[in-house]
């Protein structure tokens, strides 16, 4: 299908095919997939030089990994860069091909660590022999990743960050779904209603994937820099959610 798509692009009168892109998935914690795919796609592109394909741009897609939990150990961005650029250089030299303009997709690596989600604890329910549930004022509407594909995060009791984790708890969201769990069976200090929970590394894909699930307004966003805070997205109102209704 890729070969067919390239030929269609080259033949189309209203298109200028200047390069190729691939997407490996995201996040990618290993470097070898980038090396293998970069070499493979450049060699694939070389097969179409006589048909008119000039590789002016090359986009090896797939998000650079970040640390979501203490056990995560993603390579530094410099390691991703070295793996991609060195493979490009070697393969292009081998093929007699000029180096194309490199386009990368580091969005998660840039914005992910910059975001911290804050939740306030509401009810706490201890089910003997099952687990202790801690409910918060957010959940799958502002972070769908745990419910959608079991993504894991670190959770910190923001106002008790200096205390050891002594209780095993599960953080439940407010969205009236049994699968609305932000974190399961994690160790936190003894909690009470009104405490604040912080979940780091939520800058990427939490705001962009947020929704008005079950007609809940989305939370505000605050920018913190040099000890000063600034509201950059206000909290939605119920009027906002009905704004597009015309009848």
FIVO-827981 format. One line per field, with one value per residue (C-alpha): residue number from 1; residue in one letter; y, z, x. Coordinates in steps of 0.05 Angstrom, whole numbers. Layout:
N
num <- c(NUM, ...)
residuo <- c(A, ...)
y <- c(Y, ...)
z <- c(Z, ...)
x <- c(X, ...)
//
This chain:
247
num <- c(1, 2, 3, 4, 5, 6, 7, 8, 9, 10, 11, 12, 13, 14, 15, 16, 17, 18, 19, 20, 21, 22, 23, 24, 25, 26, 27, 28, 29, 30, 31, 32, 33, 34, 35, 36, 37, 38, 39, 40, 41, 42, 43, 44, 45, 46, 47, 48, 49, 50, 51, 52, 53, 54, 55, 56, 57, 58, 59, 60, 61, 62, 63, 64, 65, 66, 67, 68, 69, 70, 71, 72, 73, 74, 75, 76, 77, 78, 79, 80, 81, 82, 83, 84, 85, 86, 87, 88, 89, 90, 91, 92, 93, 94, 95, 96, 97, 98, 99, 100, 101, 102, 103, 104, 105, 106, 107, 108, 109, 110, 111, 112, 113, 114, 115, 116, 117, 118, 119, 120, 121, 122, 123, 124, 125, 126, 127, 128, 129, 130, 131, 132, 133, 134, 135, 136, 137, 138, 139, 140, 141, 142, 143, 144, 145, 146, 147, 148, 149, 150, 151, 152, 153, 154, 155, 156, 157, 158, 159, 160, 161, 162, 163, 164, 165, 166, 167, 168, 169, 170, 171, 172, 173, 174, 175, 176, 177, 178, 179, 180, 181, 182, 183, 184, 185, 186, 187, 188, 189, 190, 191, 192, 193, 194, 195, 196, 197, 198, 199, 200, 201, 202, 203, 204, 205, 206, 207, 208, 209, 210, 211, 212, 213, 214, 215, 216, 217, 218, 219, 220, 221, 222, 223, 224, 225, 226, 227, 228, 229, 230, 231, 232, 233, 234, 235, 236, 237, 238, 239, 240, 241, 242, 243, 244, 245, 246, 247)
residuo <- c(X, X, X, X, X, X, X, X, X, X, X, X, X, X, X, X, X, X, X, X, X, X, X, X, X, X, X, X, X, X, X, X, X, X, X, X, X, X, X, X, X, X, X, X, X, X, X, X, X, X, X, X, X, X, X, X, X, X, X, X, X, X, X, X, X, X, X, X, X, X, X, X, X, X, X, X, X, X, X, X, X, X, X, X, X, X, X, X, X, X, X, X, X, X, X, X, X, X, X, X, X, X, X, X, X, X, X, X, X, X, X, X, X, X, X, X, X, X, X, X, X, X, X, X, X, X, X, X, X, X, X, X, X, X, X, X, X, X, X, X, X, X, X, X, X, X, X, X, X, X, X, X, X, X, X, X, X, X, X, X, X, X, X, X, X, X, X, X, X, X, X, X, X, X, X, X, X, X, X, X, X, X, X, X, X, X, X, X, X, X, X, X, X, X, X, X, X, X, X, X, X, X, X, X, X, X, X, X, X, X, X, X, X, X, X, X, X, X, X, X, X, X, X, X, X, X, X, X, X, X, X, X, X, X, X, X, X, X, X, X, X, X, X, X, X, X, X)
y <- c(0, 48, 39, 50, 113, 141, 128, 161, 221, 227, 221, 271, 338, 376, 346, 355, 295, 322, 269, 212, 203, 143, 133, 80, 89, 129, 132, 95, 76, 42, 72, 12, 19, 89, 62, 4, 45, 103, 58, 19, 80, 115, 53, 48, 120, 106, 56, 113, 161, 142, 154, 225, 222, 272, 263, 336, 322, 262, 255, 196, 200, 169, 205, 207, 175, 211, 186, 176, 133, 123, 59, 92, 105, 139, 157, 231, 270, 273, 197, 197, 251, 212, 148, 182, 228, 177, 126, 179, 199, 127, 105, 166, 159, 86, 103, 165, 206, 278, 286, 308, 362, 327, 337, 307, 300, 316, 343, 295, 304, 379, 391, 326, 341, 414, 396, 375, 358, 377, 343, 355, 294, 286, 222, 165, 95, 35, -30, -84, -140, -104, -36, 35, 84, 158, 199, 264, 322, 300, 236, 208, 273, 308, 247, 190, 154, 108, 86, 81, 43, 32, 87, 93, 156, 175, 207, 254, 279, 352, 380, 319, 309, 302, 241, 168, 127, 82, 65, 28, 66, 71, 140, 142, 196, 231, 210, 155, 99, 38, 45, 117, 103, 149, 102, 34, 5, 58, 77, 146, 179, 177, 221, 260, 299, 365, 341, 355, 303, 321, 279, 300, 291, 307, 364, 321, 288, 305, 375, 355, 292, 323, 321, 341, 269, 262, 337, 357, 423, 419, 447, 511, 514, 557, 576, 581, 616, 649, 641, 675, 644, 664, 635, 614, 575, 590, 536, 518, 534, 496, 555, 540, 469, 493, 548, 510, 488, 525, 496)
z <- c(0, 14, -55, -86, -45, -67, -140, -133, -100, -155, -209, -179, -214, -152, -105, -95, -58, -22, 29, 73, 144, 188, 258, 304, 361, 424, 472, 447, 503, 458, 405, 359, 327, 303, 273, 238, 212, 189, 149, 121, 98, 67, 27, 8, -17, -58, -99, -127, -148, -221, -216, -192, -116, -86, -11, 10, 78, 124, 185, 232, 275, 342, 408, 450, 517, 583, 655, 681, 740, 782, 745, 676, 648, 580, 539, 536, 475, 453, 448, 402, 360, 354, 335, 280, 252, 251, 216, 165, 151, 142, 100, 55, 43, 26, -24, -53, -29, -4, 68, 71, 118, 184, 217, 287, 334, 405, 431, 489, 511, 513, 542, 582, 641, 642, 666, 735, 748, 815, 846, 911, 951, 965, 995, 1020, 1022, 1053, 1027, 1075, 1040, 973, 972, 997, 946, 947, 902, 870, 833, 765, 727, 658, 631, 641, 636, 595, 589, 650, 631, 556, 557, 629, 631, 698, 735, 800, 850, 905, 965, 950, 1019, 1053, 1007, 1066, 1094, 1078, 1041, 1093, 1060, 996, 959, 892, 862, 833, 788, 789, 721, 741, 707, 741, 698, 719, 759, 756, 796, 828, 891, 904, 970, 999, 1068, 1108, 1070, 1087, 1050, 1024, 1013, 947, 900, 847, 785, 747, 673, 651, 604, 542, 519, 581, 560, 486, 500, 553, 541, 569, 587, 620, 610, 658, 647, 635, 688, 683, 667, 704, 681, 735, 720, 765, 826, 793, 768, 710, 687, 614, 606, 649, 679, 633, 654, 638, 593, 553, 540, 513, 471, 406, 416, 368, 387)
x <- c(0, 57, 86, 18, 8, 76, 60, -8, 25, 76, 23, -25, -26, -49, 3, 78, 106, 167, 181, 157, 132, 124, 95, 123, 75, 81, 115, 177, 226, 277, 323, 329, 260, 280, 345, 311, 252, 295, 340, 281, 241, 301, 316, 243, 246, 308, 268, 227, 282, 276, 201, 212, 212, 261, 267, 267, 236, 238, 193, 209, 147, 131, 134, 197, 182, 179, 178, 108, 127, 189, 204, 205, 275, 267, 329, 347, 326, 399, 400, 338, 371, 436, 400, 360, 413, 469, 425, 402, 474, 499, 440, 440, 515, 505, 450, 483, 424, 426, 406, 333, 307, 291, 224, 212, 154, 179, 113, 104, 176, 167, 99, 88, 134, 111, 41, 17, -57, -86, -146, -183, -206, -280, -306, -263, -293, -259, -288, -262, -226, -229, -195, -197, -226, -208, -254, -231, -262, -236, -222, -231, -259, -193, -147, -175, -108, -114, -184, -170, -105, -85, -33, 2, 23, 56, 9, 32, -8, 9, -6, 27, 86, 134, 98, 110, 59, 26, -40, -57, -111, -145, -159, -230, -257, -324, -351, -401, -362, -334, -272, -259, -196, -136, -90, -100, -69, -17, 15, -2, -3, -66, -115, -177, -230, -202, -131, -98, -69, -18, -5, 58, 74, 2, 19, 13, -51, -91, -114, -117, -158, -202, -277, -344, -359, -427, -436, -381, -345, -270, -223, -182, -107, -57, 12, 65, 131, 183, 138, 79, 14, -30, -97, -89, -154, -214, -259, -316, -387, -451, -469, -405, -428, -495, -464, -469, -542, -587, -655)
//
